[in-house]
Amino acid sequence: MKHLTSIFAAVAFVALVNDAAIAQVTATQTVNLSVSAVQLIAVSNSSVTLSIDGSAAVAGTNGVGSASDNSTTYSITHNGAASLRITAAIDAAMPAGTTLDLALANVGGNGSSAGTVILSSTAQDVVTGIAAGVVSGEAISYTFSADATAGQFSGSRTVTLTLTN
């Protein structure tokens, strides 16, 4: 029995020493995290065609007609704390007797549209008060109008939409 007790004590001692030998060792690490500012705007189509054929013109009046298009959309991704706005401008002035109008829909109820704006080469607000978030598929409407003083015209204008604060 004394021998059995000695064996039991030896096994307990070996187990105790073994546990001490495989004691846990830990290490810590600091992980630094950041998210950069994201401000993106995109349009669904890079080209729109507006043609006035005179079919709506009325003899004895100045207007020769207009053409409209609302087939394109814009989308935004923005993660900043400050609200943003969209400005619009064209790359060159319109010929005398013509106008190019633009209307952007409200940003998912999260912004205020300026309504219809006559575009010029000077950037102007078209939507303001855009809070952080993702908005997709908001309508863009263009109207091209001409009067009799415009004569004939064929050309293009590049419209630049800028998401800014």
GIMOMO-V767338 format. One record per pair of residues at least 6 apart in sequence whose ideal C-beta (glycine too) atoms are under 7 Angstrom apart, sorted by the first residue. I is the first residue (numbers start at 1). J is the second residue. Records with the same first field share a line. If there is no record, write none. Layout:
I=J  J
This chain:
35=79
37=79  80
38=77  78  79
39=78  80  84  163
40=76  77
41=74  76  86  161  163
42=74  75
43=72  74  140  161
44=72  73
45=72
48=69  72  142
50=67  69  142  144
51=67
52=64  65  66  67  144  146
54=64  65
55=65
56=65
57=63  64  65
62=147  148
63=147
64=146  147  148
65=146
66=143  144  145
67=144
68=141  142  143
69=142
70=139  140  141
72=140
73=137  138  139  140
74=104  138  140  161
75=135  136  137
76=107  130  135  163
77=134
78=84  130  132  133  163
79=132
80=132
82=165
83=129  130  131
84=130  163  164  165
85=125  127  128  130  164
86=104  126  127  161  162  163
87=123  124  125  126  162  164
88=102  117  119  123  124  126  159  160  161
89=119  120  121  122  123  160
90=100  119  120  121  157  158  159
91=121  157  158
92=121  157
93=120  121
94=100  157
95=150  153
96=149  150
97=146  147  149  150
98=145  146  150  153
99=118  145
100=119  142  144  157
101=116  117  118  119  142  143
102=117  119  126  142  159
103=113  115  116  141
104=113  126  127  138  140
105=113  138  139
106=112  113
107=127  130  135  138
108=135  138
110=130  131  133  135
111=127  128  129  130
112=127  128  129
113=126  127
114=125  126  127
117=124  126
119=159
123=162
